[in-house]
Structures are given as C-alpha cells and as structure tokens.
C-alpha cells in the first residue's frame, strides 16, 4: 500500500466518557470516574428498567453494561446511585461541549457524530493551540473538565477512521485517555487487533461472514485478497479492506448531501402486550405519527414496512424474535390509508404471540404534490379527512402534541400521550441547574 499518496490530516474523535452517568455525577457533586452510579429508564415492566449508562466504577465493580443490564441485575448496595434519565440535560451538555470544540476548529471542521462523540479536523488550526496534536488534545480535555466537570477521551489519527479506532481500542484504556494512530503505526495498532468486532464498522454478522472466509483478525483482513472480499461482500468488502489498512479519504468540510430514503418510528412497549386490540391501538398511533412526519416533510410513501418484536418469553417459545412484513401502496400520507395497510400486514402474520416492540417505516418516498383519490368513496369525505389531519398537525406544531389527541389514545394500552413527554424514547426531565 502506497501511503505517500493518501491524504494526511489531523483528526480528533472525542468521546465524553460514560456521558449520561458522568453528567448525573457532576450534578450531584461527585467525581465521574469515582462515583458508583447508573442511569436507568423508568419503565415498570416484567424485566425492570433498562440501564442506559453506568459510571466506570459501577461497571468495574458490578459488571453492569449500558443497554444490556436491567433493574434485576442491580446489586443490593446502599452506596449505588440509581437515577432516572434527563435527556434534555444531556442534550444541553452536548451543545455546550461542542461550543467548546468550536474554539479550536471552524464550524465546517466539526461534526457531532452522536450525543457523546464528535469529530474534529484540526489540520488547519492545531498549531495555534499547542506544540503537537497530543498537546492540543490535552488542552481540550482540561477545558471541558474545568468548565463542565466532564472527562473526555480523544482518538487522534491522520483520517477519521484512524481517529475512531484510536478512540475505541486505545484511548479509553490509557491513563491520559488519549490514543493515536498514524499510517506508520497501522501494523502495530490496527493489525494487532484480534477481535474483529472491536473495530468500528464490523458488527457480529459481518464478523461471522469474514470468519467463513477464514479471516479472524485485522491482520488476516489486511492481507486477504481484496477481489475476494469485494466478490463476497460487495462494496462493503472494499471498505473493510481499506479500513484494515487505516485508509479513509473523507474530509469533514466536504459534506456529502444525503437524501432520506425512509421515514418511520419505533417503540419499545412499556410492558408485554397480548391483546390484539391493544397491539393494534399502538400500531395505529405509530402509523399516525409516521403519517404526520410524512406531511411535515411534504412527502408521500409508496411502501410500508411493519416490524413486530416478541417478548422474551414469546421469543423463547416461538423460536423467532418477531416478524416483519412490507407492501407497496398507492403514494399517500393519509392516516387512514397508512393504518389500514399496517393492520393488514399485522393481521396476516400475527399468531397470538405476546409482543414488546413495534416499528413502522415507509419507503419509495415521493413529493407531496397531489393525492390519489378513491373512485369508490365520495370526494368530500376524502378531502375532509385530509384537511382534518393537516389541521391537527398545525395545532400540535403550535401548542404541542398533547394539545389535541385522539380519544383512542386514552384507552388502556395507548402510549402516544405518555411518549409525547419523552426525548429520544426516554424521560426528558429538565435542564435546570
């Protein structure tokens, strides 16, 4: 591989260590690295609340894992803090942290990757703040720690993928919370990784596929036949080969325009649902939310997908985790048309299993420039439903979702009203300090 022809930049991937748990620790006057605290959802259900974040000490002492462990896994310890999520506060902290990053890079060289990670391209600016990229990383860490009380980990690379691997594999396990990869150190830092799934972009399914090709670590991936990888995995195979050599030619300031190929919504239900009437009530609520989003984006959907996830016990009994169905429909964003199709998909596949997850997604989107009328229904009634839906949208946009809700959402099993107060599927809390 001729690295001399590859672009060399100074890229940081910065992660807020145990973000939710750290924010809650700081709010209580605790050191985020020494506190024993977990953030747990407030869902009261058969499995207990889900642990959304753990402090490093809670993870070390009790083996608790975010988005895996549940209330039943908590030890009976008086000194363990268990707190509810406050998503509005976490969003506020994220904005404050990225404002700090803007002191070191221009807006076009900053990309908030997630609520707790950001990419920074300091190629043009790092020399203004230190003698080396590592010195600048330490300065950013000190600034965030001093102003917000939070610890950050930094991966440094000559491109985004090197910075991401440096963060995930090395920075989180070093005393100064900084890791660094360059083209020169690729054999030492990337090829030495023995667990494929430790690397960003390689999930379990991809790792199993690579295993079938007799590829079990990053060294074997780097020295595999690239033409075989492309033949077996398509363009993903080519990307994985480049990743194994630490190659990434993307540039943050050159944003690639994206086009949404789908609009949808999904819910983890607050409890197990067994009654058809309750399940269909939630399906219709989600269908109406998706229809409203389509109207908001001035789109119509030409296809629908429904995903149903079974409860743990039902999955064990059935042998499947759930089922999925999809169908083509005449382009629409009307509540009644979308819900009729969703119920058709559900009733054709449901066999009485207890369910816990519902997901609705739309595809084949087209501009909302007209409406396909039904020749077998009076025109005034069709127009009335369309006008009613748009009027409801306008009222909710101005006064909030709960200003006007359908009566069915007050029935047992309805979730729309309760979810209206959530942020990212969790309790928004408040950001008061």
N, C-alpha and C positions, 0 to 999 in steps of 0.2 A: 504494500500500500504506500503510495507516494504522498506523504503528509504535507510536503512542501507546497502542494497545490491547494490545500484545504484552507479556508478562511480561519484566521486566528483572532479571537476576540477575548474580552474579559467579561465573563458572565457569572453572576451570582444567583443561586437558588436559595432563598431564605425561608426557613420554616419557623413558625412560632411554636416552641416546644410544648407539647401537651396543652394546646391552646385554650380550650374551654376550661379545663381544670386549673390552668395557670391563672387565667383571668379571675376565676372564683377565689383562688387562694389569695391573690393580691387584694381583692375586695375585702377579705377578712383579715388582712394584715399578716398573712402567712408567706413564707418563702416558697415559691412554686416548686423548687427542687427538693424541699424537705417536708412539705405538707403531705398528709395522708388523706386524700380527698378524691371522690368520684362524682361525676355529673351523671344523673340518672333520669331518664324520662319518667313522667308521672303516670303512665298508662297502668291502670289497675286491671290486670288480666291474669289468666291462668299461669302464664310464665313469669309474671312480675315485670317491673320496669326494665328497660334496656339501658345498660351502662354506655353512655355516649362518649365519655372521656375519663381517663384516670391520670392522676399525678404520677410521676416516675416512681415515687416511693410506694404508692398503692399497688402499682404494677409489680414492683420488685418484691414486696412483702407477701402479697396475696395472689399473684399471678392473674390479676384481673385484666381483661382485654376490652378495649373500646369496640362497641358494635358487635360483640360476641357474648360477653358475660352479661348475666341478668341479676335481678334482685336476689334470686335464690342462691347466687354464688357469693354473696357478700358474707364476710366473716362477722361474727358477733363481737365486735370490738367497739368499745366506747369512744376511742380516740379517732375513729374513722369518720370523716365528714362525708355525708351523703346529701347532695344539694340538687335542686331541680335546674334545668337549663334556662338560660336567659338569652335567647338568640339576638334580641335587639341590642343587648350589651356587647355581644361578641362581634356583631356587625359594626358597631361604633368603634370598638377597639381595632378591628381590621382597617377601617378607614383612617384611624389615627396612625397606625403603623405605616400604611402606605404613604401617608403625608410625610412621615419621617424619611422614607426612602426617596421621596421626590426632592429632598435636599441634596441628594447625591447623584441623581440622574434626571434627565428630561422626561417629560410625560411619555414621549414615544418610545423611550427605552425602558419603560416599566410595564410589566404585565402581571396583574394579580391572577395567579394560577388557580387559587382556591381561597376559601375563607382564612386559611392559615399558611399559605405558601405564596411567594411572589418571585418572579424572575426579573433580574435587573441586568441590563447591558451597560457596564461601566467602561467600555473600551475608550470612549472619548473623555471620560471625566475622572477616572480613578486617581490620576496623578495630581489632581487638585486637593486630595484629601489624605494622602499618605505616601510612604516610600515604596510600598508594594501593595498588590491586591489584598494580601492577607492582613496587612496593617489597616487597610480601609474596612475590611470585614470586621475586624476587632472594634474599630471606631463606631460602626453601625450597631454592633452588639451593645456597646457601652451606652450609646444614645437611647436605644429602645429600653434598656434596663433602667437607666436613670430616670427617664420620663414616664414610663408606663409600668415599670417593675417586672417586665417580662423577659424571659431568656429566649434567645434566638439561635438557631443552628444555621450554618452557612456552608453550602457546597460551591466550590469555585472550579470553573472549567473554561476551556477555550471555545466552548459552544454550549448550548442549553442542555444537551443530553449528558455531556460530561459533568456539568454542574449538578444535574439531578441525581446521577449515580453517586457522585461525591457526597451529596447530602444524605441520601438514603442509606448508603452502605458504610460510609466512613464518619461523616460529621457528627451523627447522632451518637457515636460511640467513642468520641475523643474528649479529653479533658477540657479543651478550649472550644469544643462544639464547632470546629471548622474542619472540613475535608477538602482536598484539592486533587484534581486530575488534569493532566495535560496530555497532548499526543505522545510525548516522550514516555509518560508513565502508564500508558494503556496496557502494555503487557503485565506490568506489576499490579495495577489497580483494577483492571477490568477482567483480564483473562484469568486472574486468580480466583474469581467468584465461582464457587462450586454449586450454589443453589440458584438455578435459573430464575425462580420466582422472586428472588431478592432484587431483581433488576426491573426498573420501570419499563412497562410495555410488554412484559412476559407474565401472563397470568397462568393459572393451573392448566387450562385447556391447551394453550399454546405450548406449555412445557411438556405436556403429555405427547403432543404431536411431534415435538422435537426429539423426545425420548425414543419414539418409534423409528426415528431416523438415526438412532444411535448417537444422539447429541445430548449430553447430560450436564455440561457446564459451559461457561463462557469461552474457555479456551477451545473446546471442541466446536463451538458455534463459529468462532472466528476463523477456524481452519477447515470448515466444511466447504463443500462445493457450492458456490453461490448460485449456480444454474439449477442445481438440485433443489435448493431452498426456494427459488422462485417457482419451479415446477410444482412443488408440493404445497406451498403457502401463498403463491401469487406475489403481489407487491409487498405484502407483509414480510415474506421471506427475504426480499431485498432489503427492506428496512431493518430487519433484525440483524442481517449480516453487517450493515453499516453501523448499527448500534454497537455490535461486538468489537468493532474497530474504533469506537469513540467518535464516529463521524456524524455530524449534524450541520447542514448548511443553512438552516433557518436563521433569520435575522429579525429581532423583535420589532424594529422600526418599520419593517416591511410587512404589514399585517395582511394576511390572506383573507379576502372577503368571503364570508360564509353565508350560505342560504339554508334556512331552516327547512329540513325535509319532513318534519313531523311536529305536531303539537299534541300534547297529551297531559295526563295526570295519573298519579297512582297513590294508593293509600294502604298503609298497614292498619288494619282494623283494630279498634281498642279492645276487642275480645273476640272469641270464636263465634262465628255466625253459622247457624244451622238452618234457620227458617228461610224458605225461598222468598217470602215477602220482604224480609229484612235485607237479604242479599240484593234483591232487585231494587230495593229502595236506594241503597248506596250506589249501585250501578247507574241508576238514573241521575242521582246527584252529581256523580263524576261526569256523566255524559253531558249534563247541563253546564258544568264548569268548563269542559273542553269546548263545547259549542260557543260559550261566551268568549273564550280565548280566540277561537277562530274569527269571530266577529270583530274582536278588538284588533286583530292583525289584518283584517279585511281579506280573509281567506275562506275558501270552501274546501271541504275534504271529499276526495273521491274514493277513499278506502278507510276502513276501520279495523282496529285490532283490539281484542279483549284478552287480557291475561288474568287468570284466576290462580291464586296460590292457596294450597290447602293448609290447615292447621298441622302442627307437628304430629299429633296422634293420627289424623286422617292420612297424612303422607306415609306414615309407617304402615298403616293398614292397606292403603291403595297401591303402594309401591311407586307412586309418582308424586312429585312435588306440587302438581297442579296441571292446568291445561291452558292452551292458547288457541284462539281462533281469529280468523280475519276474513273480510269480504269486501268486494267492490260495491260501491253505492253511487247513485247519481250525485254529482257535486252539490254539497249543501253545508250550511252551518246552522240549520234549524234544530232546536231542542228535540222536537217530536220525531223527526226523521232519524236523528242520530241515536236516540234512545230506543226506537223501535228496532233498529239494526243490532244494537248491543244486546237487547233482550233475546233477539232471535239467535245470536251467537251463543249466549249463555244457556238458553233452554235446550239447544241442540246437543250440548256437551256435558252439562251438569248431571250427575247421577246421585245426588243427595249427600255429597261429601261436605264436611264442615270446612269452612274457608276462613282465611285470615288476611289475604292480600287481594286487592283488585287494581288492575291497571288498564287504562284506556289510552290508545294512541291513534292518531289519524295520519294518513299519508295521501300521496297524489294530490298535493295542495295546488289550488289554482286561485287566481284573483277573484274577489267577490264583486263581480261586475254585473251579475244578474242572477235570476233564480229559476230553476226548472220547475214549472208548475205541474200539478197533478190534474189530468183531464177528468178524473172521476170525483173530484171534490170542488165545491163552489169556490170561485176565485176570491170572494170577500173573506171567507173563513181562512184561507191560506195567507192572505195579506194581513189579516188581523193577528194571526199568530206571530208573523214576522215582526210586525210593529210592536206587539206586546213584549217580545223578547228584547228588542232594542231599547224600549222604554225602561225595562227592568235593568238593563246594562247601564243606562245613563244614570239612573237613581243610585245604583250601587257604586258607580265610579265617583259620584259626588258625595254620598253620605256613608259609604261603607257597605260591605256585603250584607250585614245583618239588618240594615235599614229596611230591607224588603226580602222576605224569604217565602218559599212555597210552604204551604201548610203541611205537606207530607214530611218535611224535614223535622217537624215537631213529634213525629211518631217514633215509637221505640225502634232503635236501630239506625236512625238518621245521624249522620256525622257532620253535615255541612256547617251547621251553626257553630259547633264546638271547634271545628278546624279553621273557621274564619279568624280565630284569635291566635292561630299558630304561625310561626315563621320557620320556613324550611321543614315543616312537619313537626315542630317542637314548640314548647312554650316560649312565647316571645319575651315574657317578663317585662322588665323595663330597663332603661339605661341610666337611671338616676344614680348619682354617686354621692 
